[in-house]
Amino acid sequence: MPLLGLMLYSGYLGYMASLIRKLSAEERKAMIPLQYGQRHAQLGTVILGVTLLGAAAGMAVTFLKNGKLIIGPHLFVGLGVAVLVIATAFLGSSLQKGKNWARVLHVSINGVVLLLFDWQAFTAIAIVQKLLSA
């Protein structure tokens, strides 16, 4: 669940960074030192790494415990989350260039990631309980 908290906080930072673009020059001057955009990008890198490591660790533990990967919705959604997190990180250079299409796509993909990640976390609880009781 800490990853979900990081994702939500990163979303807040991204939202605050987007607000700065809409402010007057004087208001913007007061908000720029808070570095919302830079903090959002740095946290995005952490989220990317933790997501990929978590996916790899989950598959490794499952394989070591069962001698195989369990093919099912949890695996496919987890791989989907990993791919979408990579895709949203890939948009970083276009975001820095101010491309509005990239911003819309970035926010949309991250909305889908949050929904899928919530589902992943919920199903993971049942899987971990099953593994621990075996």
C-alpha positions in Angstrom: 0.0 0.0 0.0 2.9 2.5 0.4 3.2 2.5 -3.5 -0.4 3.6 -3.7 0.3 6.4 -1.4 3.3 7.4 -3.5 1.2 7.3 -6.6 -1.5 9.6 -5.0 1.1 12.0 -3.7 2.8 12.1 -7.1 -0.6 12.9 -8.7 -1.0 15.8 -6.2 2.4 17.1 -7.1 1.6 16.9 -10.8 -1.7 18.7 -10.3 0.1 21.5 -8.4 2.7 21.8 -11.1 -0.1 22.1 -13.7 -1.8 24.9 -11.6 1.4 26.9 -11.7 1.1 27.2 -15.5 -2.2 28.9 -15.1 -1.2 31.5 -12.6 -0.2 35.1 -13.1 3.5 35.9 -13.2 3.5 37.2 -9.6 1.7 34.1 -8.2 3.9 31.8 -10.3 7.0 33.4 -8.8 5.9 32.5 -5.3 5.1 28.9 -6.3 8.1 28.0 -8.4 10.5 27.5 -5.5 8.3 24.7 -4.3 9.4 22.7 -7.3 6.2 20.7 -7.8 7.1 19.6 -11.3 10.6 18.5 -10.4 9.4 16.6 -7.3 6.7 15.0 -9.4 9.2 13.8 -12.0 11.6 12.5 -9.3 8.8 10.6 -7.5 7.7 9.2 -10.9 11.1 7.6 -11.3 10.8 6.0 -7.8 7.3 4.7 -8.7 8.6 3.3 -12.0 11.4 1.4 -10.2 9.3 0.2 -7.3 6.5 -1.0 -9.7 9.0 -2.9 -11.9 10.8 -4.4 -8.9 7.5 -5.3 -7.3 6.3 -7.1 -10.5 9.5 -9.0 -10.8 9.6 -9.9 -7.2 5.9 -11.1 -7.2 6.6 -13.3 -10.2 9.8 -14.6 -8.7 8.2 -15.5 -5.4 5.3 -17.2 -7.1 7.7 -19.2 -9.3 9.9 -20.2 -6.4 6.9 -21.2 -4.3 5.0 -23.1 -7.0 7.7 -24.0 -9.6 5.6 -22.1 -12.2 3.8 -18.8 -12.7 0.1 -18.9 -12.1 -1.4 -17.7 -15.3 -4.5 -15.6 -14.4 -6.0 -12.1 -14.2 -3.6 -11.0 -11.4 -0.6 -11.7 -13.5 -1.9 -10.1 -16.6 -3.2 -7.0 -14.8 0.2 -6.7 -13.1 2.1 -6.9 -16.4 -0.4 -4.3 -17.8 0.4 -2.0 -14.9 4.1 -2.4 -15.5 3.7 -1.6 -19.2 1.5 1.4 -18.5 3.9 2.8 -15.9 6.7 2.5 -18.5 4.5 4.2 -21.1 3.7 7.1 -18.8 7.4 7.6 -17.9 8.2 7.5 -21.6 6.1 10.6 -22.0 8.4 12.6 -19.8 10.4 14.3 -22.5 7.2 15.4 -24.3 5.8 16.7 -21.1 8.9 18.8 -20.5 8.5 20.3 -24.0 5.0 21.4 -23.0 3.1 19.1 -25.4 -0.5 19.1 -24.3 -1.4 15.8 -26.0 1.3 14.2 -23.8 -0.1 15.7 -20.7 -3.6 14.4 -21.5 -2.2 11.0 -22.3 -0.1 11.0 -19.1 -3.0 11.8 -16.9 -5.3 9.3 -18.6 -2.8 6.5 -18.4 -2.1 7.2 -14.8 -5.8 7.2 -14.0 -6.0 3.7 -15.6 -2.9 2.6 -13.6 -4.4 3.7 -10.4 -7.6 1.7 -11.0 -5.7 -1.4 -12.1 -3.2 -1.0 -9.2 -6.1 -0.9 -6.7 -7.5 -4.1 -8.2 -4.0 -5.6 -8.0 -3.6 -4.7 -4.3 -7.0 -6.2 -3.5 -6.3 -9.5 -5.2 -2.8 -9.6 -3.9 -4.1 -9.8 -0.3 -5.9 -13.0 -1.1 -2.9 -14.5 -2.9 -0.5 -13.7 -0.1 -2.9 -15.2 2.5 -3.1 -18.3 0.4 0.7 -18.5 0.1 1.3 -18.0 3.8 -1.3 -20.6 4.8 0.2 -23.3 2.4 
